[in-house]
C-alpha cells in the first residue's frame, strides 16, 4: 500500500487539486509542503492532532515539512468557520504563543539539520508595503470569487470586516513566498481552508506560470458534526499545565462509541490491519478501543510515563475502588415514568444541575457521562433495571455521582 492509499484508507484526505500528481509526489518523497499554525493561544489543542500526525507521516516517507508559524497572519485573524471576529492580539502575545507552539511541535516533528523547517510568516508579511503589495498581487484576486468563498460565508451573516477580507490574500502570499524561497510545492490544511489554499495555487500560477498543489485534511468532528478537541465548552490543550495528562487521557477515553474507530484511524500510527480487526469490536470491547486510543495519544503528547500514570488512575477509578465514596441518590418508582427516567430529570434528581435547561446545555457541551459513556442526546432515558444495577454519573471532569432505585 502506498502512502497516499494509506492516507485515504485512514480517512484523512478531503480535497485535492490534482490527485495523480499529489499521490506521485508524496509517495516518492518529492513534496516540500507547508502547514500554517496561527498563534491564537499559548498552546496547541487536540484539534491540531490531525495536522501534526499528517506532518509526521509525510516526513517519515521522505517528504520535507515546513511548519509556518503565523506571526503575521494572526495579526489579522482567520475568519474561516467563525461567526464572530477573532480577538486582536498584541505582537508580544503572538511572539510568546509562537514560541510555545515551537516547543510542542518538536515532540512530533524532526527539526534537525536535515529535517523539517520552522518559519514565521511575520518575517515577510510585516515588512510588506501596502501599495506595493496591491500592485504585485491585487490584480490576481477576483472580489466576486472571494465573496463566494466558503471561508467567508459565516462571517457574511454578521458582517465581514475588510481586515478579515484580506486574510485570503495574506495566506495566498505565504504560499507564493514559500514557493519562491523554499521550493515549497504543496500546502496542506484543514478542510475549511480550501478557498484560501486555492488562492495560493492560483497566485503562483498567475505570477510565476508554475503549478503548485493543495490538499485538505478531514476535520476532526464527532458523529454529531461538532469539532472535537473540546470538553464541556473548553479546549483540550497539549500543554500539561492547561489540560493535565490525566484529563487529556480521560477526554479520549470518554468519546462516543460512534467516534472511537474513526479517531484511531486518523490519529494513531497503529497498523491498518490491526485497526480493521478492531473495527469488528462491539459492546464492551469498544471501551477497550477507547483505552487504546487514549493511551496512544497521551503517550505521543506527554510521554510513556505520564500515559501509564493516567491509564492506571483511570482504571483505578472505574474499577470501583472510588465508587464507595461517591454521593448516591436513591430514586423511587414514583420518580419514573413508564418505568424509566430521562437524563435531564436524572441530573435534577441527583442535584447535579439546578434546572433542565442547565442540564441540556451541559449535555450539548459534552459534559455528561453515564456509566463511562458520553450522553449526547437529551432524550436519553434509563430504565428501573438499569437503576437497580446502579448508574455512575459524571458531570464535567471531576464530579461523580451514583443513582440507584429502591
Secondary structure, DSSP 8 states (H G I E B T S, - for coil): --HHHHHHHTT-EEEES-HHHHHHHHHTT--EEEEEEE-SSSS-BGGGHHHHHHHHHHHHTT-EEEEEEETTGGGT---TT-SS------HHHHHHHHHHHHHHHTTTS--STTS-EEEETHHHHTT--HHHHHHHHGGG--HHHHHH-GGGHHHHHH---HHHHTHHHHHHHHHHHHHHHH---EEEEEGGGHHHHHHHHHHHHHHHS---EEEEE---B-TTS-BSSEETTEE-BSSTTTS-HHHHHHHHHTS-HHHHHHHHHHH----HHHHHHHTT--TTHHHHHHHHHHHHHHHHHH-HHHHHHHHHHHHHHHTTTTGGGSEEEEE-GGG-BTTEEEHHHHHHHTTS-SSHHHHHHHHHTT-EEETTEE---TT-EEEHHHHHH-EEEEETTTEEEEEEE-
